[in-house]
Amino acid sequence: MLSKRPMTLTLGFSPCPNDTFIFDALVNHKIDTEGLRFDVRLEDVETLNQLALQGKLDVSKISYGVLPLVMDRYQLLDAGGALGKGVGPMLISRQPLSLTDIDAAKTAVPGERTTAHLLFSLAFPAARNKQFMIFSEIEDAVLTGKVDCGVIIHENRFTYQKKGLTKLLDLGEFWEKETGAPIPLGGIIFRNDQPALAAKVNRLIRKSLEYAFAHYPALPDFVKTHAREMDETVMRQHIDLYVNNHSLTLGLDGENAIHTLLRTFGRLHPHEQTRSLSIIH
């Protein structure tokens, strides 16, 4: 009798240590994937956002800032995301600037549909001179004077001070003070036509992360290979900051945070039509 061929799903996430840490066991067959295989695509988060808007991938990491615009195609998974307190984007500059100058300042932002842009827009709704670029280019853009200031995310939180840059505002702290909620940075979505399969993938992502936690602080080769410019201390700082219990399951406070973000999105973009949120557990 011929064996049943595994189903292959396209899966997108970033090469950042938090994502490679979460998905390592899943995509490298360290856990039983229950008959599923994954065709992996590693991209920066803004590219993943654009792919989600086009409905290109079966499963994908996205910024929560783009979630309202893809709920017609995708459902949100409970596991695998980045959400917490003290994990938000930061607005930095080479020279000290007054926050009253930000509306006119040339500001680098890591993608139009990122959560970082949404939080920046919440803090500075009148800012009119934004330059959208890949997050890894923003520090250098500030250092060289290409822009006046920039919104940094990911590992740049650990490197900007060493390069002589100055924090103007922690956008995560601003969000927390405004809403009292944790910061929803990025989540995992699954196409909405197979809810039973979505629940299976959600379970496998959770198992993959449980495997990673069980072997931590050892770093898988998969993490180190895709973070070659970082030393292992920065990799662990990255993982410690962005991977937590909310990555295993959102919980009530996590779900409330996402609903708060959706209401904020609606206030900032009243012309955008979105559907109600569906979370697969």
C-alpha positions in Angstrom: 0.0 0.0 0.0 1.3 3.4 -0.9 1.9 5.7 2.1 0.0 9.0 2.1 2.1 11.9 1.0 2.6 14.7 3.6 0.7 17.9 3.0 3.0 20.8 2.4 2.2 24.3 3.6 4.0 27.5 2.8 5.3 29.2 6.0 6.8 32.6 6.3 8.7 34.1 9.2 11.7 36.4 9.8 15.3 35.3 10.2 15.4 37.2 13.6 16.3 35.0 16.6 12.9 35.1 18.2 11.3 33.6 15.1 14.0 31.1 14.2 14.0 30.0 17.9 10.2 29.4 17.8 10.1 27.6 14.5 13.3 25.6 14.6 11.9 22.4 15.9 8.9 22.5 13.6 10.8 23.1 10.3 13.8 21.0 11.2 11.8 17.9 12.1 12.8 17.9 15.8 9.1 17.2 16.7 6.5 15.1 15.1 4.8 17.3 12.5 1.8 15.0 12.2 2.0 14.5 8.5 2.7 18.2 7.6 5.7 19.6 5.9 6.6 23.3 5.6 8.0 25.2 2.7 9.8 28.0 4.5 10.2 31.5 3.3 12.4 33.8 5.4 11.8 37.5 4.9 11.8 40.8 6.8 8.5 41.5 8.5 7.4 44.2 6.0 7.8 41.8 3.1 5.8 39.2 5.1 3.1 41.9 5.6 3.0 42.5 1.9 2.8 38.8 1.1 -0.1 38.5 3.6 -2.0 41.3 2.0 -1.6 39.4 -1.3 -2.7 36.1 0.4 0.5 34.4 -0.9 1.4 32.2 2.1 -0.6 29.5 4.0 1.0 30.4 7.4 2.9 33.6 8.1 4.3 35.9 10.8 2.9 39.4 10.4 3.0 42.7 12.3 -0.2 43.2 14.3 -0.4 46.5 12.5 -1.4 44.7 9.3 -3.8 42.3 11.0 -6.9 44.4 10.5 -6.3 44.3 6.7 -5.9 40.6 6.3 -8.8 39.3 8.4 -10.8 38.6 5.3 -8.2 36.0 4.2 -6.6 34.8 7.5 -7.3 33.8 11.1 -5.0 34.6 13.9 -3.2 31.7 15.7 -2.9 31.7 19.5 0.7 30.5 19.5 4.0 31.8 18.1 3.6 35.6 18.4 5.5 38.4 20.1 3.6 40.3 22.7 4.6 41.7 26.1 5.6 44.7 28.2 8.9 46.6 27.7 9.3 45.2 24.2 8.2 48.1 22.1 9.9 50.1 19.3 12.0 53.1 20.2 12.4 56.5 18.5 16.1 57.4 18.3 18.2 60.2 16.9 21.9 61.1 16.5 21.4 64.5 18.3 18.8 65.3 20.9 15.5 66.5 19.5 12.5 67.9 21.1 9.4 65.7 20.7 7.6 68.8 19.5 9.9 68.8 16.4 9.0 65.2 15.4 6.0 66.3 13.3 8.3 68.0 10.8 11.4 65.8 11.3 12.4 63.3 8.6 11.7 60.0 10.4 12.7 56.5 9.2 10.0 53.9 10.0 10.4 50.1 9.4 7.5 49.6 6.9 4.2 51.3 6.4 2.1 48.3 7.7 4.2 47.5 10.7 3.1 47.7 14.3 6.0 50.1 14.8 4.4 52.5 12.4 1.0 52.2 14.1 2.6 53.0 17.5 4.5 55.9 16.0 1.3 57.2 14.4 -0.5 57.0 17.8 2.3 59.0 19.4 2.7 61.5 16.6 -0.5 61.6 14.5 0.6 64.8 12.7 4.1 63.5 11.6 4.3 64.2 7.9 7.8 63.3 6.8 8.1 59.6 7.1 10.7 57.5 5.2 9.8 53.8 5.1 12.7 51.4 5.0 13.9 47.9 6.1 14.4 47.9 9.9 18.1 46.9 9.6 18.9 50.0 7.6 17.5 52.6 10.1 20.4 52.9 12.5 22.8 53.7 9.6 20.3 56.1 8.1 20.2 58.0 11.4 24.0 57.9 11.9 24.7 59.2 8.4 22.1 62.0 8.7 20.0 60.6 5.9 17.1 61.0 8.3 16.7 63.1 11.5 15.4 60.2 13.6 14.2 56.6 13.3 12.0 54.0 14.8 14.1 50.9 15.7 12.9 47.4 16.5 14.4 43.9 17.1 18.1 43.7 18.0 18.7 47.4 17.4 17.3 48.0 20.9 20.5 46.5 22.1 22.9 48.3 19.8 21.8 51.9 19.4 23.5 53.2 22.5 26.8 51.6 21.6 26.7 53.6 18.3 26.2 56.9 20.2 22.5 57.2 19.4 20.0 58.8 21.7 16.5 57.5 22.7 13.8 60.2 22.2 10.8 58.1 23.2 10.0 54.4 24.0 6.9 53.9 21.8 6.1 50.8 23.8 6.0 52.7 27.1 3.9 55.3 25.4 1.4 52.6 24.3 1.4 51.0 27.8 0.7 54.3 29.4 -2.1 55.1 26.9 -3.8 51.8 27.0 -2.6 49.8 30.1 -2.2 46.8 27.7 0.8 44.7 26.6 2.2 45.6 23.2 1.1 43.3 20.4 4.1 43.3 18.0 3.6 40.3 15.7 1.4 37.3 15.4 1.0 34.2 13.3 -1.9 33.9 10.8 -3.3 30.9 8.9 -5.6 31.1 5.8 -9.2 30.9 6.9 -10.5 28.1 4.7 -9.4 25.1 6.9 -10.0 25.9 10.6 -9.3 22.3 11.7 -5.9 22.4 10.0 -5.3 25.8 11.5 -5.8 24.3 15.0 -3.3 21.6 14.2 -0.7 24.0 13.0 -1.3 26.1 16.1 -0.7 23.1 18.3 2.5 22.2 16.4 3.9 25.8 16.8 3.3 25.5 20.5 5.1 22.2 20.6 8.0 23.6 18.7 8.4 26.4 21.2 8.0 24.1 24.1 10.9 22.0 22.6 13.0 25.2 22.3 12.3 26.3 25.8 13.2 22.8 27.1 16.7 23.1 25.5 17.3 26.8 26.3 19.8 28.5 26.8 21.4 26.3 24.1 21.0 28.0 20.7 20.0 25.9 17.7 22.2 26.1 14.7 19.1 27.4 12.8 19.1 30.5 15.0 22.9 31.1 14.8 23.0 30.6 11.0 20.5 33.3 10.4 21.9 35.8 12.9 25.5 35.7 11.8 26.2 39.4 12.6 25.1 39.0 16.2 27.1 37.5 19.0 25.3 34.9 21.1 24.7 37.3 24.0 22.6 39.6 21.7 20.8 36.5 20.3 19.8 35.5 23.8 18.8 39.1 24.7 16.6 39.1 21.6 15.0 35.8 22.5 14.5 36.7 26.2 12.8 40.0 25.2 10.5 38.8 22.5 9.7 35.2 23.3 7.6 34.6 26.5 4.5 33.0 27.8 2.4 35.0 25.4 4.2 33.2 22.6 2.9 29.9 23.9 -0.7 31.3 24.3 -2.0 34.8 24.1 -4.1 34.5 27.3 -6.9 36.9 28.2 -4.6 39.9 28.6 -3.0 39.2 25.2 -6.3 38.9 23.5 -7.5 42.1 25.1 -4.3 43.9 23.9 -5.0 42.8 20.4 -8.6 44.1 20.6 -7.2 47.4 21.9 -4.9 47.6 19.0 -7.7 46.9 16.5 -9.7 49.8 18.1 -6.7 52.0 17.9 -6.3 51.1 14.2 -9.9 51.9 13.6 -9.4 55.3 15.2 -6.3 56.1 13.1 -7.7 54.6 9.9 -11.5 55.1 10.0 -11.7 54.6 6.2 -10.4 51.0 6.4 -13.0 48.3 6.6 -12.1 45.2 8.7 -13.8 42.0 9.9 -14.2 40.7 13.4 -11.2 38.9 14.9 -11.0 35.1 14.9 -8.4 33.4 17.1 -7.5 29.7 16.6 -6.6 27.9 19.8 
